[in-house]
């Protein structure tokens, strides 16, 4: 049984299911899956040059059948260093996506949209990264729409 038949059957059997609906063509669709960054343990610890910052994306799906959007792309990058948190905030106040002196980026992740999926972005912090505060900028590109997030601060400390 294909996915569209399963969704149609689910909508007929459970009419109150919030994820079911029809678009203007009469095709049954599922509510979209959304993504948000990050887990606290991703950013609340110091990193050293050469280490990898692993960004665990949280999948937020409606109750009911999943409806992944094949065009979703998740990105993550670190920009910095800034000497203090205040310096970082001042530099990114007007534009949270403003690049810092150095940028380390993860390869884009294209999740399937399944509710049990746990997408991960890996940002390799360069071995020559200077200590300081880095702005973690994440974005979710869904079709032609981009939602960017900033405001997560990652600290890079010198190697012992």
N, C-alpha and C positions, 0 to 999 in steps of 0.2 A: 504494500500500500504506500503510495507516495506521500510526501509531506503535506501537500495541499489538501489531499483527501483526509489525512489525519486531523489537520486543523479544522476543516469543515465539519467533520464528525464531532470533534470536541465542542465546537460552537453550537451544534444542534443538540448534543446531549446535555451540555451545561450552559444554558443561555445567559446565565449571570456571570460567567467567566469574564473578568475585566479585560483580559488580553485579546478577546475576540472582537472583531469589528469588520466592517467592509469598507473598502475605499470606493471612489466614485465609479469604478468599473464593475463593482459587485464582487470582486475577488476578496476572499477571506484573508485577512492579514493578522499577524501577531504584533503585540505591542513591542516597540524596539527595546533592545538591550542597551544599557548605558554603562560607561566606564568612568571610574574616578581613581585618582592617585592620592595617596600612597598609604602604605601601612606605616605606623609610627616607628617600628624598628628599622625601617629603611633609612630614615633621616635623623633619628635621635642619637646616633652614635658617631664618633669621629672616624674619619677615614684617613689613610696614609697614601701618599703618591704611589701609583702602581696598583692600588686595590680597585675592585669593581663595586660600584654602587648598584645594587639590584633594586629596581622599582617594581613592587608588586601591585598590579592594577586590581581594583575591586570591581567585579562584575555585578551590576545591579539590574536584575531582570524582573519583569512582572511575574505574578503567579500565572501558571499555565504554560502553554507551549512556547518554546523559544522562537525568536524571529531574528536571528543574526543578520546583520547588514554587511554584505561582503565587501563594501567599500570603506569600512572603518579602518583607520590607521592611527596607532598610538605612538607618540614620540616623547622622548625625554632628553634633556640636555642640561649640563651644568655650566654656568658662566661665572667667572671670577678670576682671580681672587680679589676680595675686598678686605681691607685691614680690620674693619669692625662691622658688626651687624648694622649699626647706624649708617656707615658708609654704603653698604649694600642697599639698604632701604632708600637712602637719598638718591642713589644712582638709578634705582628702578621705580621710583615713585611716579614719575610722569609716564613711564612705559615699562610695565612689569616684564616685558619680553626683551628689553634692551640687552644687547650682548655685553659681556664683561670683556676684560682684556684677553681671556683665554676661554675657549668653549670645548667641552668634551661632550660628544653626542652618542646616544645609543642608536643602533640600527632600528628603523621603523618596524613596528610589530603590527601584523594584520590578523586580528583574532577572528575566530569562526563565529562567535556570538552565542555559543552554547552556554547555558547557565552554569555548568560545573567547570567551565574553563577558568584557568588562572594565568592570564597573560603576564609576562615579565619583560621589562626592558632592562638591559645591562649597559651601564655607562662605565667605561674603563677610564679611570682617572690616570692621566699620563704620569709616567715615572718621574718626570721633571716638574710636576705640578708644584707650585709654590703654596706654602701654608696660608690659610686664610678662610674666609667665608665665601661660599659659592651659592648662587641662586639656582635652584632646581626649577626649570621651566618644563611643564608637560603640556601636551595638547592632544586632543581627540579630533581627528578629521573624519567627518561622516558625510560622504557625498561631497558637496561643495562647501559645507559648513565646517568651521574650525572653532573649537572652544579651547582656549589656552588657560593654563593655570600657572601661577607663580606663587611666591610667598613661602615656599619651603626652603629653608636654609640648611645647607650641608657644610659641616666644618671639616677642613682638611688640615691635619696636623703633621709636623715633621716626623720623619722616620726616627726611631730611637737610635 
